[in-house]
Amino acid sequence: MPRLVLSSALARWLSDDGGAAVASRECRFDLPGASLIEMLDALFEQHPKLRGYVLDERGRIRHHVAVFIDGDAICNKSELGLALEAGSEVYIMQALSGG
């Protein structure tokens, strides 16, 4: 089963208390899914608040979110049908920007 890892910055979206209990650590989930979107849907079923933070209104990964599959960054943020292997690791983090 693929594994999904949320950075500590995103872990605060997992609870109603502002994430105080999990904000200092990454959170790991073993989730079903043969594709990225199937895995994300399984995550959002458990944690609905994350959907609006990770995906925009068109269902694409938001600009301020970075997703990696087995260490490779997803460049096309609308390409959610990417296949996952049983041992794949998906890492989701808040992207940094500035100048």
Secondary structure, DSSP 8 states (H G I E B T S, - for coil): --EEEE-HHHHGGGSTTTTTTTTTS-EEEE---SBHHHHHHHHHHH-THHHHHHB-TTSSB-TTEEEEETTEE---TT----B--TT-EEEEEE-----
